Amino acid sequence: MKKNILIVGGSSGVGQKLARHYVTDGHTVCITGRKNPNLEGARFQPLAITENTSDLIREIDQLAEDFPIVNTLIYAAGYLQRGHIDDLGDGDLQTMVNVGLLAPMMLVQRLKRSTSNPLKIMLITSSSQYTPREFEPAYCATKSGLGMLGAALVRDGEIGKVLVVAPSRINTPFWVGTDENTETMLDPEWVADQIIALSSGAFKYKYAKLFRNPARSEIVECLDNSFHQI
Ligand SMILES: NC(=O)c1ccc[n+]([C@@H]2O[C@H](COP(=O)([O-])OP(=O)(O)OC[C@H]3O[C@@H](n4cnc5c(N)ncnc54)[C@H](OP(=O)(O)O)[C@@H]3O)[C@@H](O)[C@H]2O)c1
């Protein structure tokens, strides 16, 4: 069955690899981001998430209005933010919360209302979901919260299957501007392939970690369709 797939953060990195795959498979794909990658076959919807929550509400409303029937929401937006908590300004904290938590929550809320079929949700978190890091307090907090959002949403019987994937470091533009050696990081194509494989088949909820050295995936939790509200 051909699906409408919305990939928030589909303009770059893993999100863009996923978009290419789904376009090739013949699905209708809408990607968002700040920069248009002019990805052939995919529709681009600009979405620049800042610290300004009023702007975010307006942009999310617009996105849900322009692409209302969504079978699958893939939330891949995220960015590197480093610093002790007192090095980060209020705007830095608000932007991280808006990108990491508020935008996905508001999107799921609106798409659940506008889509008659149960919404399938794929959330890309990070190893920072389960690894506390000194210099990533807000990033760790939002990734952890995003993972819990997925686990909680699956308890809603009107939501479709939910996949939460927590990758380790990936060689993408995420690291631009740092002196990190990206050559030892996971290949974004491999990460996208893992996400696609993990998302297939019948399940209600799946939480998986993607590790490197060697590259491998581990399913931490999987609930099947017989799972009922707890
Ligand atoms: N790379 C890693 O090592 C790594 C490891 C674990 C988890 N992750 C997570 O994996 C996901 C994909 O990241 P990636 O590695 O593919 O990085 P990427 O190439 O930098 O892609 C990130 C995507 O998020 C979008 N985005 C970032 N900040 C945004 C903002 N303020 N407003 C709107 N869109 C924004 C970007 O849009 P534009 O490019 O158009 O601005 C881009 O589409 C992210 O959630 C990231 O946190 C990454």
The ligand as an SDF file (V2000), in Angstrom:
LIG
                    3D

 48 52  0  0  0  0  0  0  0  0999 V2000
   24.6440   12.3810   13.8300 N   0  0  0  0  0  0  0  0  0  0  0  0
   24.7160   11.7610   15.0100 C   0  0  0  0  0  0  0  0  0  0  0  0
   25.8140   11.4170   15.5030 O   0  0  0  0  0  0  0  0  0  0  0  0
   23.4620   11.3960   15.7490 C   0  0  0  0  0  0  0  0  0  0  0  0
   23.5630   10.4280   16.7630 C   0  0  0  0  0  0  0  0  0  0  0  0
   22.4110   10.0550   17.4440 C   0  0  0  0  0  0  0  0  0  0  0  0
   21.2050   10.6410   17.1410 C   0  0  0  0  0  0  0  0  0  0  0  0
   21.1490   11.5950   16.1640 N   0  0  0  0  0  0  0  0  0  0  0  0
   19.8440   12.1490   15.8740 C   0  0  0  0  0  0  0  0  0  0  0  0
   19.4780   11.6770   14.5920 O   0  0  0  0  0  0  0  0  0  0  0  0
   18.5780   12.6050   13.9880 C   0  0  0  0  0  0  0  0  0  0  0  0
   19.0640   12.9100   12.5880 C   0  0  0  0  0  0  0  0  0  0  0  0
   20.2890   13.6310   12.6910 O   0  0  0  0  0  0  0  0  0  0  0  0
   21.3850   13.5720   11.5470 P   0  0  0  0  0  0  0  0  0  0  0  0
   22.5670   12.9120   12.1080 O   0  0  0  0  0  0  0  0  0  0  0  0
   20.8040   13.0520   10.3010 O   0  0  0  0  0  0  0  0  0  0  0  0
   21.7410   15.1360   11.4560 O   0  0  0  0  0  0  0  0  0  0  0  0
   21.5510   16.2080   10.2870 P   0  0  0  0  0  0  0  0  0  0  0  0
   22.1120   15.7000    9.0170 O   0  0  0  0  0  0  0  0  0  0  0  0
   22.1140   17.4660   10.8660 O   0  0  0  0  0  0  0  0  0  0  0  0
   19.9530   16.3190   10.1310 O   0  0  0  0  0  0  0  0  0  0  0  0
   19.1670   16.9350   11.1240 C   0  0  0  0  0  0  0  0  0  0  0  0
   17.8290   17.3290   10.5430 C   0  0  0  0  0  0  0  0  0  0  0  0
   17.1190   18.0670   11.5490 O   0  0  0  0  0  0  0  0  0  0  0  0
   16.7480   19.3370   10.9980 C   0  0  0  0  0  0  0  0  0  0  0  0
   16.8290   20.3580   12.0380 N   0  0  0  0  0  0  0  0  0  0  0  0
   17.8100   20.5340   12.9440 C   0  0  0  0  0  0  0  0  0  0  0  0
   17.5690   21.6000   13.6920 N   0  0  0  0  0  0  0  0  0  0  0  0
   16.4010   22.1110   13.2570 C   0  0  0  0  0  0  0  0  0  0  0  0
   15.6350   23.2450   13.6160 C   0  0  0  0  0  0  0  0  0  0  0  0
   16.0100   24.0810   14.5910 N   0  0  0  0  0  0  0  0  0  0  0  0
   14.4970   23.4880   12.9510 N   0  0  0  0  0  0  0  0  0  0  0  0
   14.0970   22.6780   11.9580 C   0  0  0  0  0  0  0  0  0  0  0  0
   14.7780   21.5920   11.5460 N   0  0  0  0  0  0  0  0  0  0  0  0
   15.9330   21.3120   12.2010 C   0  0  0  0  0  0  0  0  0  0  0  0
   17.7700   19.6210    9.9150 C   0  0  0  0  0  0  0  0  0  0  0  0
   17.2630   20.5730    8.9790 O   0  0  0  0  0  0  0  0  0  0  0  0
   18.2520   21.4990    8.0830 P   0  0  0  0  0  0  0  0  0  0  0  0
   19.4980   20.7060    7.8300 O   0  0  0  0  0  0  0  0  0  0  0  0
   17.4620   21.7710    6.8220 O   0  0  0  0  0  0  0  0  0  0  0  0
   18.5180   22.7050    8.8870 O   0  0  0  0  0  0  0  0  0  0  0  0
   17.9480   18.2390    9.3150 C   0  0  0  0  0  0  0  0  0  0  0  0
   16.9050   17.9470    8.4270 O   0  0  0  0  0  0  0  0  0  0  0  0
   18.5530   13.8330   14.9060 C   0  0  0  0  0  0  0  0  0  0  0  0
   17.3960   13.7550   15.6980 O   0  0  0  0  0  0  0  0  0  0  0  0
   19.7670   13.6620   15.7840 C   0  0  0  0  0  0  0  0  0  0  0  0
   19.5880   14.2560   17.0500 O   0  0  0  0  0  0  0  0  0  0  0  0
   22.2510   11.9790   15.4530 C   0  0  0  0  0  0  0  0  0  0  0  0
  1  2  1  0
  2  3  2  0
  2  4  1  0
  4  5  1  0
  4 48  2  0
  5  6  2  0
  6  7  1  0
  7  8  2  0
  8  9  1  0
  8 48  1  0
  9 10  1  0
  9 46  1  0
 10 11  1  0
 11 12  1  0
 11 44  1  0
 12 13  1  0
 13 14  1  0
 14 15  2  0
 14 16  1  0
 14 17  1  0
 17 18  1  0
 18 19  2  0
 18 20  1  0
 18 21  1  0
 21 22  1  0
 22 23  1  0
 23 24  1  0
 23 42  1  0
 24 25  1  0
 25 26  1  0
 25 36  1  0
 26 27  1  0
 26 35  1  0
 27 28  2  0
 28 29  1  0
 29 30  1  0
 29 35  2  0
 30 31  1  0
 30 32  2  0
 32 33  1  0
 33 34  2  0
 34 35  1  0
 36 37  1  0
 36 42  1  0
 37 38  1  0
 38 39  2  0
 38 40  1  0
 38 41  1  0
 42 43  1  0
 44 45  1  0
 44 46  1  0
 46 47  1  0
M  CHG  2   8   1  16  -1
M  END
$$$$
